[in-house]
């Protein structure tokens, strides 16, 4: 029996290695399309997709608009991305024919503070509709599926911003019928849920089954509401990124005496992802014209951890940029933090977020990778649908 178990493990690892190698072959052999495959991309979610919205939130601590973030971005300037360079949304947009992620919404809508800091005191000034004709990113680091998660731009507010954009700019420019056709062919990218899981787990690292079930139901039902609201606003093509195995990030490893992944947190993330799969399978059968694809950050990171050599990475546990300590996870990537030289070999940029190298892998895997990493269709097939 022991021999059979070892053979089974070896076989699984061979399959993992083969999947990653196929992914690398696709990365090398593929060419980026010369013109956009879809009219626009609209992005919603958290710091895994934020390209600078939080730069416009006075007093927010969930920001990345300072060194050493952006050290590998063109010009070496911090943009608000929680990365040393580009993030997954950038690579996915490039694969679809754009130059990168659409710009952050708040950078294109001038904001004035009327007597205080915070979103409640922000007055938006309209800008030219042409600025949004390739899409916009509403993602905000620190936010979650639940509006109670974080203190930045919650998902409800992100969708409200999109509704404003549609009503005041797209419809005004294209007319009601034109705007509807434009949005029905555009991609709606959602990357959310990580902060909900982290907040819940941080409050109780050993929740009982009832609490776990109630939390999952709350997140999935709220996700359901957000998707239906976007659908009613004209969205038809949903590109969804699930929750990564958060217990394997440097922050949580550093809190495990063994230095290994915190499996209870990973199981929580997996449970949310299972709920997400069921949700979208049901919605697609209910809502006419809806198409979706789910890119699995969970499976991608898990495969890299199992076989880093095939992914071209060598450091899986430590943050490239951090405040020192165990796994360089005592603090975030601040101007005073130390950072690595071989960033292309690290899985993690800071104590939570992936490096540009990892994001490049994710972009390729979700765009046109094997079924383990994306389904029921690829993001490429979603764009072409």
N, C-alpha and C positions, 0 to 999 in steps of 0.2 A: 504493500500500500504506500509506503514512504517513497518507493521508487516511482510509482504512478503519480504521486502528488508532485514530486520534483519534475517529472516529465511534463505534467500539466502546466506548472509555473513557467518552465522553459518555453513551452509552446506559446503561452500568452505573451511572454516577452518578445518572442520572435514576431508575433503579429503586430505588437506595438512598434517594434523597430521598423518593420516593413511599411507600416502606415506612415511613420514620420519620414522615412526615406522617399516614399512616393510623393509626399508633400514637398520635400526639397527639390525633387526632380521637376515637379510642376512649377515651383518658384523660379527655377533656373530657365525652364523652357518657355514659360508664358510671356506674353507681351501685353502691355497695358493698352487698352483700346484708345483710339485717337480722338474720339469724341464721346461725350457723355451718353451712357446707355439709358438714362432716365432724365426727366426734366430737372429734378432737384432732389436733395436729400435733407430731411428734417430730423434732427437728433435730439433725443430726450434721455435723461438719466443722471448719473452721478459723476464722480471724479474719473471714472474709467472712460468717460466720453467728454468731459468738460474741456473746452479749448480756450477758456478765458472769461466766461461769464462772471465767475466769482471775483475777477479783478475789479469789477464794478460794484462790489458790495462793501461799502465802508465799514471797517471794524471787524470784518469776518476773519476768522483764523484759518478757514478752509481755503487757502489760496496758495498758488504756486508761481506767482509772478516775481520771483527773486531767484538769484543763483543758489544752487548750481543747476536748478531745473533749466532745461533748454540748452544745456551745454553742447549738445550735438544737433540742435535745430539749426537750420540755415541762418548764419549770422551769429550763432551762439547766444541768442537772447532768450530769456525766459518769456513765455507767452501766456502762462496760466495753465499749461498742460502739466499734469503730475507725472512727468517723465523727463528723461535726459534728451528726448527728441520728439519724434512723432508718436502718436498713439494709434490704437486700432481703428478708430473712426477715420483717421487720415488715410491709412493704407486701404481700407475698404473703399473710400471715395476715389482714391487713385485707380484702383482696379476697375471702377465703374466709369473712368474717363475724366474725372475731375482733378484739379491740382492738389486737392487735400480736403480735409473736413470743411464744411461750410463754416462761415465765421460765427463767433458768438453773438447771439441776438442783442445783448446789452451793449456790445461795442458798436453796433450799427444804429442803435436807438439812443440818442443823447439823453443823459439823465441829469437832473438838477436836484439837489437836496434842498427841501423847503423847511428848514428849521430843525434838522436833526438827521441822524444816521439811520439807515435801515431801509428795507424794501418798502415799508409802509409810507415813507416820505419821498418816494421816487416819482417824479413826474416825467413821463416819456414825451419826447418830441419826435414827430414823424420824420422819416428820411425817405429818399427816393425809393420807389418800389423796385427799381432795377437792382438795388443792392441785395435783394432777397430772392431774385429769380433763379438762383442756383441752390437756394435753401438756406437754412439757418440752424445753428445749434442752440438749444435751450438748456442743455445739460449743466448741472451745477454740483460741484464737489460737495459731499456731505449730505446730499439729499437721498431720499429713499422712495420706495413705492408708497409707503405710508406717509401721510403729511406730517405726522408727529415725529418722524425721523429727521434729525438734523435741524439746523436753524438757518439754512440758506434758501435757495429757490426750490420749494417743494414741487412735486410732480403736478399737482393741481394748478399751481401758478405757472409752471412751464407750459401747460396746455392752454391756459388762459392767454399767455403771450402769443402762442401760435394762433389762437382764435382771433386775437387782435390783428395779427399779421395778415391772416386770410381776409378778414372783413375790410380792413383799412387800406390794404395795399394790393393783394393779389386779385380780389374781386373787383376793386376799383380799376385795376389795369387791364384785366382779362375779361371782365364780365362774369356773371354767375355761372354760365355754362362753361366758359373757357377755364375758369378757376377750378371747377369740378373736374374737368378732363385733365388739367395740369396735375392736380393732387392725386388723382386716381392712378396716374402713371409714376408718381414720385415714390421714393423709398422713405419709410418712417423707421428710423433706427432707434431702438430702445435698449439701454444697458443700465439696469437698476436691480436692486435687491440686496446688494452686499452690505450696505450700511444698516438696513433693517435687521439682517442676520447678526451683524456685529453688535448692534445696540442690544438686541434681545439676549444674546449670549453673554454679553458683558454684565448684564444685570443678574443673571443666574446661569452659571456654567453647568448646573446639573438639574435642568427643569424636568418636571414629571411629564408623562405622556399627554395629560390633559392640556397643560400649558403649551406644549409643543404643537398639538393639534389646533388649539385656538389661535396660536400665532400664525401657523401656516394658512389657516382659513382666512384670517384677516388680510394677510399679504396677497393671497391669490384672488380674493374677492375684490380687493381694491385695485389690483392689476386689471381685473376684468372690467371694472368701471372705467378706468383710464383708457383702455383699448376701445371700448364702446364709444366713449366720448370722441376719441380721435376718428373713429369710423364715421360717426355722425357728422364730423367736420370735413369729411372727404377722404380720409386715409383708406387705402386698400392694400398696400404692400407693406407688411410688417417684417422688418429684419430685427430679430431679438437676440440679445446676448445674455446667456444665463450667468449664474453666480459661480465664481471660481472656488476651488477648495481653499477657503480662507484660512483654515487651520495650518496651512503649509507656508504662509507668509512669514517673513522674519519676526514680525512683532509677536505672533502667537507662538512660534517655535521658541522664542527667547523666554517664554513663560512656562514652557514645558521642561521640567528637570532633565528629561532625556534628550531634549533638543530635536525631537521629532515632530511631525505634524500633529496638531491637536484634533484628533479624530471626531470627538463629539461636535465640534464646530463644522467639520467637513460633512458630517451626517446631516446637520441642520441645513447646510447649503444644498446638499443633494436632495433633501426632502422638498425644499422650495423649488428646485429645478424640476422634480417629478410633477409637482403641482402645476408648474408653468407648461409643461408638455401637455398635460391633460386639459388645461384651460384652452390653449390655442387649438388643439384638436377639436374641442367642442365648438369654439367660436367660429372656426372656419366652415363648419357644417351649418351654422345658424345664420351667418351674415353673408349675404349674396355678394360675390365678387371679391371676397377677402382672400388674400394669399399670404403665406407666412413661411419663414425659415428661422430656425433657432440655431445659433452658433454656440457650441458648448465650450465655454472657458474651462469648465470643470474637467471635461475629458482631455482637453488640450494640455492643461497644466499637469494633470495626472500622468499623461503619457510622457511628458518631458521629465517629470520626477522619476519615472520608472526607467527611462532610457535617455539621459541627457546627451550622450555622445551623438546619437542620431539627430538630435536637434541642434547640435553645434554649441551647446552650452556646457560650462564646467562648474559654475558656482550656483547652487540651488538654494542654499540656506540663508546666506548673508545678504543684506542690503548693500548695493553699490555705494549709495550716498546715505549717510546717517550720522547719528550722534555718538557713535562708539558703543562700547559694551558688547554684550553677547549678540552675535550675528549683526553687529553694527546697527542695532534696532533701538538704542536708547535715544529717542528723538528723531525728528524728521530730517528731511534734506533742506537745511538752512544754509545761509552764506558761511556760517562758521563750521559746518559739518565737513567731515572728510569724505572723499569720493574715490572710486577705483579708476584705474587707467584703462583696464580691459573691459569696458562696458558691454561690448558685444558678446561677452562670455557669461554675463550675469542674467539670471532669471528675473531678479527683482531690482528695481531702481532704488526705491526707498523701502521703508518697513512694510509697505502694503501694495505699492503699485509696480507694474511690470516695466522692464526696460523697453527701449525702442526695438531691440532685437526680438524680444518676446512678442511685442505688438505686431511686428512684421510677420512673424509666424502665424499669429491669430488672424490677421487680415487675409493671408493666403488660404489658411485652413477653412475659414468661414465663406470666403468667396467661391472657392472651387475645390474644396478638399474632400476627403473620404467621408463616408456616412458616419463614422465614429465621431467626427467633429462638427457636423452640420446636417440638419434634416428638418422636415422630410424632403426638402429640396435645398440646393445650395443658394447662396446669396446671388450668384451669377444667374441661376435659373429664375430666381425671384425677380431680378431686374429685367430679364428677358420676357417674363410672363405677360 
